[in-house]
Amino acid sequence: MNVEEFRKAGYAAIDRICDHFTNLQSTPVKSSVTPGYLAQHIPSTPPQQGEKWEQILDDYSSFIVPGLTNWQHPSFFGFFPTACTFEGVIGDLLASSTSNPGFNWASSPACTELEVLMMDWAADLLGLHKDFFNSSGKGGGAIQVTASDSALIAVVAARSQYQRTHPEVPHEKLVVYTTTQTHSLGLKAGKVLGINVRAIEVEAADQYALRGHALRRALEEDTAKGKHPFILIATLGTTSSGALDNMVEIKDVAKDYPSLWIHVDAAWAGVALSCPEYRDKLYHAEINEMATSFCTNFHKWGLVNFDCSTLWVRDRTLLTEALDITPPFLRTKESDSGLVIDYRNWHLALGRRFRSLKLWFVLRSFGVEGFRNYIKRCISLNSSFQHKIAETSLLEIVTTPSLSLTVFRIPPSALSPSPTTSTSASASSSSASSLAITPEAREPTLETMNLVNQAFFSRLSSRNDILLTQTVLNGIFCVRFVVGSEQTTINDVYNAYEILVKEAEGAIEDWRAKNPVTLSQVGGTSKPTP
Ligand SMILES: *Cc1c(COP(=O)(O)O)cnc(C)c1O
């Protein structure tokens, strides 16, 4: 492809992207292809002769697009959002045209220098302590691929620091602390490094957050057994339910464990620190006071296209002591003079993508206000969702909603043998029949509730006009609802609510059909079912 052909093809590709976004609302959010579909359209070997560009691009539209899950769809309420803004797309396009490996300053001074500045912009946006800024010369930040990479780097650096200060401690005595709600990145880091990971139990009564007493007990137990705690991965905004580990209490415990590295994984929720009104809730003061490292993903809820995980450390030598490798061919006079950052020593690989360009474009184009407004709009749409849920007896919120995430399910009361409708008037008119029913018969077991909710979720999953994800919280099967698409409006939220009520009704009816309860039977089933 020559320059003029690229010009034409590039415009044509942008046109397709525009059409895709324009038609998103009327496109299914979920793909309906079946596993292996693509091999039926794409040959098993590359072509011997080059093919016509138009054909290649047409095949993209014909075969790839139908196999895409539309994460930017206004009815996408699953997982956590992955941001995609046009500013970010253009940033990525330009970055890919430089195809720069960015491993040291000299490999392209602009790549390093923009990242140094953008990490400070982002730190400023989130209100981080000045020690985390690159301009402090003390700590600093670098863009990583994902939050999992950020956590792995934190564990590698923490291990390295611990082994420097405790050279006598054997590797197998080291322990990484997480909770049962920590993202799998904790276990993954343990697996990669061959280090023990302890997942501390968390309670529903604490909204699944790590409490100080539970952390202290785990640390004391393990220390008594001769183990060596060296890092805690605390989470602000857990994946399942948005739980916020109690950083005030963690700070208190950490005082007694000065060599414990505190990594804060705020992959999804961290960007909400941009809004001053959410800072207290998100333990802003404690992050600034005691986190050794802090990570949030701008590629989730931060308007920057995947991938852009931002990791800050309070002391940059903690990274470089663990990761610096400088063979003669990578030495430069700028690096030797200490005037520049060589980002290869701040992450796992050598080469790195030029990701700061998209962060720069997004932050300039939105401005701090535009960024905050987007976050606030998502949270407000989630509040509207909670209000709708409160209107029906068919659904209940399972744990305190967190920012733009609500976790809910069909409650046991919705299975009561009287015909349930969403209006309280008809619920009370059925009191005559419920009088004859024992309390045990009215309270279905957890197992029953999980089966009904799984059936509810599978009804939702079989639709392609909405996407939500499931989770299990201490044994309770639930459904998650997260707002994040830039295109989502209040009508999409109301529409989602209508779908949820309809499918909940369907799941309850199906269950009733399979479990007919007549008043004469009720007395006989008053013993708890096994
Ligand atoms: C999504 C998520 C992660 C994983 O993010 P990656 O960037 O894909 O590794 C980690 N922690 C939390 C809390 C998350 O929500």
The ligand as an SDF file (V2000), in Angstrom:
LIG
                    3D

 15 15  0  0  0  0  0  0  0  0999 V2000
  -10.8630   -5.2730   35.8960 C   0  0  0  0  0  0  0  0  0  0  0  0
  -10.1390   -5.3750   37.1510 C   0  0  0  0  0  0  0  0  0  0  0  0
   -8.8400   -5.8480   37.1750 C   0  0  0  0  0  0  0  0  0  0  0  0
   -8.1530   -6.4280   35.9730 C   0  0  0  0  0  0  0  0  0  0  0  0
   -7.8970   -5.4930   35.0370 O   0  0  0  0  0  0  0  0  0  0  0  0
   -6.8660   -5.7830   33.8640 P   0  0  0  0  0  0  0  0  0  0  0  0
   -6.4300   -4.4100   33.5180 O   0  0  0  0  0  0  0  0  0  0  0  0
   -7.6400   -6.4490   32.7900 O   0  0  0  0  0  0  0  0  0  0  0  0
   -5.7840   -6.6360   34.3820 O   0  0  0  0  0  0  0  0  0  0  0  0
   -8.1680   -5.8340   38.3610 C   0  0  0  0  0  0  0  0  0  0  0  0
   -8.7400   -5.3930   39.4930 N   0  0  0  0  0  0  0  0  0  0  0  0
  -10.0020   -4.9460   39.5140 C   0  0  0  0  0  0  0  0  0  0  0  0
  -10.5810   -4.4650   40.7930 C   0  0  0  0  0  0  0  0  0  0  0  0
  -10.7370   -4.9330   38.3430 C   0  0  0  0  0  0  0  0  0  0  0  0
  -12.0010   -4.5100   38.3620 O   0  0  0  0  0  0  0  0  0  0  0  0
  1  2  1  0
  2  3  1  0
  2 14  2  0
  3  4  1  0
  3 10  2  0
  4  5  1  0
  5  6  1  0
  6  7  2  0
  6  8  1  0
  6  9  1  0
 10 11  1  0
 11 12  2  0
 12 13  1  0
 12 14  1  0
 14 15  1  0
M  END
$$$$
